[in-house]
Amino acid sequence: MDRIRGEFIDIIEWTDDGRDTIVWRFPRYENEIKMGARLVVRESQVAVFVNEGRLADVYQPGTYTLTTQNMPVLSTLKGWKHGFESPFKAEVYFVTTRQFTDFKWGTQNPVILRDADFGMVRVRAFGTFAAKVVDAAALLRELVGTDPQFRTEEVGEHLRQLIVSKLGSALGSSGVPLLDLAARQDGIGRQLAEALTLELSSTGIAIPRFYIENISVPPEIEAAIDTRSRMTITGNLDDYAKLQAADAIPIAAANPGTGGEALGLGVGMALGQRIVQSTAAGTAAAQAPAAPVAPAPPPAQPAPGPASRRRCPPRRAGSSRSAGSSGARTTRVRWPGRSRPGT
């Protein structure tokens, strides 16, 4: 019965009823094809003829009547003359050229990066990507071989391994700091898509879209990022120390046991040190020597007046004698501003 059906079926086509088949080989009894059979290639498909293991003609979307005129490569391989009408043997592979968007990827092991802020960092990432066939002949030659039904799962693992091998170099060569990776995920994804397409060019596969959904770091790096964010919010280290002390107070109150008491003691010591430092700073400011004050100018001297005129000292007793005493010398006293007595 299969022999009869093979002799009378003269339409070669494939209706894809799945979402994961990349390559499908047309089944035919002993691979015999009638000359003049009709070949139907739908959109997002390519048909490839293979003769005795050698790639022959490739057909883009459309409807073809198979003759020696539109099978030049196969006619050459077979040595057909013009007008050859006998059935012939060949394998027909239909290759899907649409995008397959259900590929997922992730780093099973962390990728080590060198960051300017945090040094050596282990990074994990995951996301999705799309793949499509751009060269059906290369795909058959490099990956499919004689597989009658080549599915995405057969190439998916190979693509994921290639992505992981390229991820580290792409992140390292991007020059993006760790803190800015989230904002630059789209650009890094495009860079990875181009690198992967170039790497897969020999297999006929391209990566038109590559998405990074998440980039994660170890918990200690996350804690360091949170600490740096809080320091930025508080403004300086002094305020950050106060903030940590304030955060520890409710923890100590909620843990009245030994741990809570020790934590409360540590907080109290920290606050005490802050009080001592503040007091010492105030005392030092109070004891600082004051700037010297310039001396006041001397008071102005009053101008000399009549009351401040010089007075003669009083005459001493016995210093003058009577005019009638013989040999006695008479002492005359001059009064300033006055004439002599009797004048």
C-alpha positions in Angstrom: 0.0 0.0 0.0 2.9 2.4 0.9 4.4 1.6 -2.5 1.2 2.5 -4.3 0.7 5.8 -2.3 4.3 6.7 -3.0 3.8 6.3 -6.7 0.7 8.4 -6.8 1.3 11.2 -4.3 2.7 14.0 -6.4 2.6 16.8 -3.8 5.5 17.4 -1.5 4.6 19.8 1.4 4.8 20.1 5.2 2.2 21.6 7.5 3.9 22.3 10.8 1.6 21.3 13.7 4.2 21.8 16.4 6.1 24.7 17.9 9.5 23.0 18.4 10.4 21.3 15.1 13.3 23.0 13.3 13.9 20.4 10.5 11.5 17.8 9.2 12.3 15.2 6.5 9.5 14.4 4.0 8.7 10.7 4.3 8.4 8.9 1.0 8.7 5.2 0.0 12.3 4.6 -1.0 12.6 8.3 -1.5 11.2 8.1 -5.0 9.8 11.4 -6.4 7.9 11.7 -9.6 9.2 14.0 -12.2 6.6 16.8 -12.5 5.6 16.6 -8.8 4.5 19.8 -7.1 6.5 21.2 -4.3 4.8 23.6 -1.9 7.0 25.6 0.4 5.1 27.8 2.8 6.2 31.1 4.5 8.8 30.6 7.2 10.0 27.4 5.4 12.8 26.4 3.2 13.0 23.1 1.3 16.3 21.4 0.7 17.0 18.5 -1.7 19.7 16.1 -0.7 21.0 13.5 -3.2 23.1 10.6 -1.8 24.3 12.7 1.1 25.1 15.8 -1.0 23.2 19.0 -0.8 21.4 19.9 -4.0 18.8 22.6 -4.7 17.3 24.9 -2.1 13.8 26.3 -2.5 12.4 29.4 -0.9 8.7 29.9 -0.2 6.5 29.2 -3.2 5.0 26.5 -5.4 7.2 24.6 -7.8 6.7 22.0 -10.5 9.7 19.8 -10.3 11.4 19.5 -13.7 15.0 19.5 -14.9 14.7 23.2 -15.4 14.1 24.2 -11.8 16.4 21.4 -10.4 19.7 22.5 -11.9 21.9 21.2 -9.1 20.1 17.9 -8.8 20.0 17.5 -12.6 23.8 18.0 -12.7 24.4 15.5 -10.0 22.1 13.0 -11.6 23.3 13.7 -15.1 19.8 14.2 -16.5 19.3 15.2 -20.0 16.7 17.8 -20.9 13.2 16.3 -20.9 14.0 13.6 -18.4 10.7 12.2 -17.1 11.5 9.2 -14.9 11.0 9.1 -11.1 14.1 9.9 -9.1 15.3 9.3 -5.6 16.1 12.3 -3.3 15.6 13.4 0.3 13.6 16.5 0.9 14.1 18.4 4.2 11.9 21.2 5.3 13.6 23.8 7.5 11.7 26.3 9.6 13.0 29.8 9.3 10.7 31.6 11.8 12.0 32.7 15.2 11.9 30.3 18.1 11.3 32.4 21.2 11.0 29.9 23.9 14.6 29.4 24.7 15.7 30.0 28.3 19.2 30.4 29.6 20.9 30.7 33.0 24.3 30.4 34.7 24.5 27.1 36.5 27.8 28.3 38.1 28.6 32.0 38.9 30.6 34.1 36.5 33.6 35.9 38.1 33.9 39.6 37.2 36.4 42.2 38.2 34.7 45.4 39.4 36.3 48.7 40.3 34.2 49.2 43.4 33.9 45.7 44.8 36.9 43.8 43.4 36.3 40.2 42.3 32.6 39.5 42.2 30.6 36.3 41.5 27.6 37.0 39.3 24.7 34.9 38.3 22.2 35.8 35.6 19.3 34.3 33.7 16.9 35.3 30.9 15.5 34.3 27.5 16.6 34.5 23.8 15.3 33.8 20.4 16.9 31.8 17.6 16.3 31.3 13.9 17.8 29.5 10.9 19.4 31.9 8.4 21.3 29.3 6.4 19.4 26.0 5.9 22.2 24.2 4.0 24.7 25.1 6.8 22.4 23.8 9.5 21.9 20.5 7.7 25.5 20.1 7.1 26.8 21.1 10.6 24.0 20.0 13.0 21.2 18.0 11.6 22.9 15.4 9.4 20.4 12.6 8.7 18.1 13.3 11.6 14.5 13.0 10.3 13.1 15.4 12.9 15.4 18.0 14.4 13.9 19.8 17.4 14.8 22.8 19.5 15.7 20.7 22.5 18.5 19.1 20.5 20.2 22.5 19.9 19.0 24.3 23.0 21.7 22.9 25.3 24.4 23.7 22.8 23.2 27.3 22.6 23.0 27.7 26.4 26.5 26.5 26.9 27.7 28.9 24.3 25.9 31.8 26.0 27.5 31.1 29.4 30.9 31.0 27.8 30.3 34.4 26.2 28.6 36.0 29.1 31.7 36.6 31.2 33.6 38.2 28.4 30.7 40.3 27.4 30.2 41.7 30.9 33.9 42.2 31.4 34.4 44.0 28.1 31.4 46.2 28.5 33.2 48.3 31.2 29.9 48.8 33.1 30.3 49.0 36.9 28.4 46.4 38.9 26.0 49.0 40.3 25.0 50.1 36.7 24.4 46.6 35.2 20.7 46.7 35.8 20.4 50.0 33.8 22.5 48.6 31.0 20.9 45.2 30.6 19.4 46.0 27.2 22.7 47.1 25.7 24.6 44.1 27.1 21.9 41.9 25.6 22.3 43.4 22.2 26.1 43.0 22.5 25.7 39.3 23.4 23.2 38.7 20.5 25.8 40.0 18.0 28.6 38.0 19.5 26.5 34.8 19.6 25.3 35.3 16.0 28.9 35.7 14.8 29.9 32.6 16.7 27.0 30.5 15.2 27.4 31.7 11.7 29.0 28.5 10.6 25.9 26.5 11.8 23.4 28.7 10.0 21.8 29.9 13.2 21.3 33.5 14.3 20.3 35.1 17.7 18.1 38.0 16.8 17.0 38.7 20.4 18.7 38.2 23.7 17.2 39.3 27.0 18.8 39.5 30.5 16.0 39.3 33.0 18.1 39.4 36.2 21.7 39.7 37.3 22.3 38.7 40.9 25.3 38.9 43.3 26.2 37.1 46.5 24.4 38.2 49.7 27.5 39.9 51.1 27.7 42.1 48.0 24.1 42.9 48.4 24.7 43.9 52.0 27.6 46.1 51.0 25.4 47.8 48.3 22.7 48.4 50.9 25.3 49.8 53.3 26.7 52.2 50.7 23.2 53.3 49.8 22.4 54.1 53.5 25.7 56.0 53.8 24.8 58.0 50.8 21.4 58.9 52.3 22.8 59.9 55.7 25.5 62.0 54.1 28.6 61.1 56.2 30.1 58.5 58.4 29.3 60.2 61.7 25.6 60.3 60.9 25.8 56.7 59.7 27.2 55.6 63.1 24.3 57.4 64.8 21.9 55.7 62.5 23.3 52.2 63.2 23.1 53.0 67.0 19.5 54.1 66.6 18.6 50.9 64.6 20.2 48.7 67.3 18.0 50.1 70.1 14.8 48.4 69.1 16.7 45.1 68.5 18.1 45.3 72.0 14.7 46.0 73.5 13.2 43.1 71.6 15.9 40.7 72.9 16.0 41.0 76.7 18.2 38.0 77.0 22.0 37.9 77.1 22.3 38.8 73.4 20.0 41.8 73.8 21.8 43.0 76.9 25.2 42.7 75.2 23.8 44.6 72.2 22.3 47.2 74.5 25.6 47.6 76.3 27.4 48.1 73.0 24.9 50.7 71.9 25.2 52.4 75.3 29.0 52.5 75.1 28.8 53.9 71.5 26.4 56.6 72.6 28.5 57.4 75.7 31.6 57.8 73.5 29.6 60.2 71.3 28.5 62.2 74.3 32.1 62.3 75.6 33.4 63.4 72.2 30.7 66.2 72.0 31.5 67.4 75.6 35.2 67.4 74.9 34.7 69.4 71.8 32.6 72.0 73.7 35.1 72.2 76.6 38.0 72.7 74.2 36.0 75.5 72.5 35.3 77.2 75.8 38.9 77.0 77.0 40.4 78.4 73.9 42.3 81.7 74.7 40.5 84.9 73.8 42.0 87.3 71.4 44.1 90.1 73.1 42.3 93.4 73.5 44.0 96.6 72.6 44.7 99.0 75.6 42.4 102.0 76.0 44.0 105.4 75.0 45.2 107.6 78.0 42.8 110.4 79.0 43.3 113.8 77.6 45.2 116.4 79.8 43.2 119.6 80.6 44.5 122.9 79.4 46.2 125.1 82.1 44.0 127.8 83.6 44.3 130.6 86.2 43.7 128.2 89.1 46.6 126.1 88.1 49.2 128.9 88.3 52.3 128.3 90.3 52.2 129.6 93.9 55.3 130.6 95.9 56.0 128.6 99.0 55.3 130.3 102.3 58.2 132.2 104.0 59.9 130.2 106.7 60.0 131.6 110.2 63.2 133.4 111.2 64.3 133.7 107.6 63.9 137.5 107.7 65.1 140.1 110.1 64.0 143.6 110.9 65.4 146.3 108.9 67.0 147.9 111.9 69.2 145.0 112.7 72.8 145.7 111.9 74.5 143.5 109.5 71.3 141.7 108.7 70.5 140.9 105.1 67.1 141.6 104.0 65.3 138.9 101.9 62.8 140.1 99.3 60.0 137.9 98.1 58.5 138.5 94.6 54.9 137.6 94.1 54.0 136.6 90.7 51.6 138.9 89.0 51.7 141.5 91.7 53.7 144.6 92.4 55.8 145.0 95.5 54.0 146.2 98.7 53.7 149.9 99.0 54.0 150.4 95.2 
